[in-house]
Amino acid sequence: MTTTAATWFYRAPENQAYLLAERVNGTFWEERLGGVWLSVQKADAPFSMTGNYNGADVKMDWDTNKWMRLQTAPASPGLAKGLGNMLHRGANFRYETADGHTVWEWWIANADKRWQELQGKPAFRNPARLDKSAS
């Protein structure tokens, strides 16, 4: 079964954990990220999956066609780049959490509002705006 992010990010996927896991994992594998394995934690919006990628802990949350958040420890920029390729867009932001996770976020709309939320709060360390120069 060939699948793309269009079947689970840009359109609402099935609310069945097994089918959602198959779609998402299959999309990563099609992107040649065979070291990814994610299990569904929440099968309705906002969706949540956890797992690993080549030894890194991974958490992925999203709200259909609104935003995507990828969190890894240690940092896995290759996975973030692969997810960006799957979504056909680069991440808007990257930051670190107090517990040492690196987070990338993709926003379809309201990126400027989210950027303002990230700035100046100790919970979001080293925030970086990746989609344009922060002014």
C-alpha positions as CSV (number, residue, x, y, z in Angstrom):
1,M,0.0,0.0,0.0
2,T,1.6,3.3,-1.1
3,T,0.6,6.2,1.1
4,T,1.6,9.8,1.4
5,A,1.1,12.5,4.0
6,A,-2.0,13.5,2.1
7,T,-3.7,10.5,3.5
8,W,-3.1,11.3,7.1
9,F,-1.9,15.0,7.5
10,Y,-3.6,17.0,4.8
11,R,-6.9,15.0,5.1
12,A,-8.4,13.5,8.3
13,P,-7.3,9.9,8.6
14,E,-9.3,7.0,9.9
15,N,-9.7,7.1,13.7
16,Q,-8.4,3.5,14.0
17,A,-5.0,3.1,15.6
18,Y,-3.9,0.2,13.5
19,L,-4.7,1.8,10.1
20,L,-3.2,5.2,11.2
21,A,0.0,3.5,12.3
22,E,0.2,1.6,9.0
23,R,-0.3,4.8,7.0
24,V,2.2,6.9,8.9
25,N,4.9,4.2,9.2
26,G,4.5,3.3,5.6
27,T,5.0,7.0,4.5
28,F,8.2,7.1,6.5
29,W,9.4,3.9,4.9
30,E,8.5,5.1,1.4
31,E,10.7,8.2,2.2
32,R,13.5,5.7,2.9
33,L,13.4,6.2,6.6
34,G,13.3,2.6,7.5
35,G,14.5,3.1,11.0
36,V,11.2,4.7,12.1
37,W,8.7,2.8,14.1
38,L,5.8,4.8,15.6
39,S,2.8,3.6,17.7
40,V,-0.5,5.5,18.0
41,Q,-1.1,7.1,21.4
42,K,-4.2,9.1,20.3
43,A,-6.2,8.3,17.2
44,D,-8.2,11.5,16.9
45,A,-7.3,15.1,16.6
46,P,-4.9,16.2,17.8
47,F,-3.2,12.9,16.8
48,S,-0.2,11.6,18.7
49,M,2.3,8.9,18.0
50,T,5.5,7.8,19.9
51,G,8.3,5.5,19.0
52,N,11.9,5.5,17.9
53,Y,14.2,6.3,15.0
54,N,17.6,4.7,14.9
55,G,17.8,4.7,18.8
56,A,16.3,8.2,19.3
57,D,13.0,8.7,21.1
58,V,10.4,10.2,18.9
59,K,7.0,11.9,19.5
60,M,4.9,13.2,16.7
61,D,1.7,15.2,17.2
62,W,-0.5,16.9,14.6
63,D,-3.9,18.5,13.9
64,T,-5.0,17.7,10.4
65,N,-4.0,20.3,7.9
66,K,-3.1,22.8,10.7
67,W,0.2,21.9,12.4
68,M,2.7,19.2,13.0
69,R,5.2,18.8,15.9
70,L,8.1,16.4,15.8
71,Q,10.1,15.9,19.0
72,T,13.2,13.7,19.3
73,A,15.9,13.0,21.8
74,P,18.7,13.1,20.8
75,A,18.2,15.6,18.0
76,S,17.4,13.8,14.7
77,P,17.7,16.5,11.9
78,G,17.6,13.8,9.2
79,L,14.2,12.6,10.4
80,A,12.9,16.2,10.5
81,K,14.2,16.8,7.0
82,G,12.5,13.6,5.8
83,L,9.2,14.6,7.5
84,G,9.5,18.0,5.7
85,N,10.0,16.2,2.4
86,M,6.8,14.1,3.1
87,L,4.9,17.3,3.9
88,H,6.4,19.1,0.9
89,R,7.4,22.0,3.2
90,G,10.2,22.8,5.5
91,A,9.7,23.2,9.3
92,N,8.8,26.7,10.5
93,F,10.6,26.4,13.8
94,R,13.1,24.4,15.9
95,Y,13.7,24.7,19.6
96,E,14.7,22.6,22.6
97,T,12.7,21.7,25.6
98,A,13.9,21.8,29.2
99,D,14.2,18.0,29.3
100,G,16.6,18.0,26.3
101,H,14.3,17.2,23.4
102,T,14.7,18.9,20.1
103,V,11.4,20.0,18.5
104,W,10.5,21.0,14.9
105,E,7.1,22.5,14.1
106,W,5.3,22.9,10.8
107,W,2.3,25.3,10.6
108,I,0.0,25.7,7.7
109,A,-1.4,29.0,9.0
110,N,-0.7,31.2,12.1
111,A,3.1,30.6,12.0
112,D,3.7,34.2,13.1
113,K,1.4,33.9,16.1
114,R,3.1,30.6,17.1
115,W,6.5,32.2,16.7
116,Q,5.5,35.0,19.1
117,E,4.4,32.3,21.6
118,L,7.8,30.6,21.5
119,Q,9.9,33.7,22.0
120,G,11.0,34.7,25.5
121,K,9.6,31.7,27.3
122,P,12.1,29.5,29.3
123,A,10.3,26.3,28.3
124,F,11.4,26.9,24.7
125,R,15.2,27.0,24.5
126,N,17.2,28.3,21.6
127,P,14.2,28.9,19.3
128,A,15.0,29.3,15.6
129,R,12.7,30.5,12.9
130,L,13.5,28.3,9.9
131,D,11.0,29.4,7.3
132,K,12.2,33.1,7.1
133,S,14.5,35.5,8.9
134,A,13.0,36.5,12.2
135,S,12.6,40.2,12.2
